[in-house]
């Protein structure tokens, strides 16, 4: 009996993690799902209204316009992050994984920005991109490119792209490290066998290295998608809750914040905000599941 208890008592060590997971993950998800089906008068829950909050979110002005704009910005965020962060990070990981001297130094340098707080990064780049005394415009004027100087964060045409590139810089080192782990897990025997078959250069890269790196590529693509659709802190720090100027940097997480904690949702803020949270969860989880399925089909095992 004592041995039987000792055998199963190890599961008790999982209890704190399970309580934390249920309390901070499962409960909020179920609570948001439940709240989205009710009308709300301030903090008081009203009648059960089914999918009416979702219908209002997609069809009622101004919610549908704001939702569509924010969703479009999230999609742009992801589409720009893929080449700006993932492709460049993978290329640098290939270089670092080769016989490059001082590779440990480059790993540290690339990862250093990730150690900074997002708020600190947002504040620093707000100073750098300041149209009057910012370092970027000052440098452009100093080298004779004054026509290129502009209010980067105050111009609707450049504000979103500026923030995406800053986010790429901030997350860049993490992507490099993940890709390096994937590259270093490829056995040298596979490369030796490929070279015997006269595979070299781009053939070796696209027929051996990239296919065998697919697990790390899958992980970073999914994490980038989640990051793009959960983007909040950097935009909030640099552009405020409205995603200015003129909502040109607005995203779904900022829209959710205004619904739940601002005045955008009126008396039904909890119901509408919960509906948006459920939609965002479904978007992220659905896209993640599809991506994992597609990437799994492209994985190879030598």
C-alpha angles and dihedrals in degrees: 000000000000092000091048090053092047090051093056099032089082087076088068088072088066091057098085091051091046092050090048092048094048094044098046103028115021098036096050091048093050091043092053091047091051094045092052091065095058137069117240135209102197105299094344118098114227134185129334107262103172114213096349094112090054091047091051090049092055102035111024124089127269095012097062093049092048092045093050092047093047092046091050090052091050090052091049088048091057096041092053094043092058096065096025095052114010102041094043091044091051092049091051091046088056090052094046091046090057123078092292117155115233095019091151089058092053092048089056095045094050093047097046096088090058089064091064124089115255089233091054091049091049092050094047094050091045086061094044092050096042107134094220108040103001119136094235097055091040090054092047091052091047093057095045098262097115090138089066093056113104143146093278096187094034097054115083089212095059106023098085095043090049092054092046091053091048090051089049090053091048095049097034099096094053090054091050091053093048091050091047091054089052093048094047091052091064110100117241088223089069090055091047091052091047092051090052086058087052095251112154143144116007092356090059091045098050099033099042116009101043096043092049090046091056095106092057091041089051092050094049094044091052092044090049091051091050091046092050093051094043095046109139118119100064094045091044091051094048106030107020130233095310095057093234156236093065092328090297091138097036116136135180094264091055090047089052090050092053092047095049103035105017135054098268094098098044114200092339094057095123094049095046093041091050090049090053091048090053091048091050091049092051092048093051097041093044094049090045092052092048092047092051090050093050094045092048089058090055096048117111130199120200 
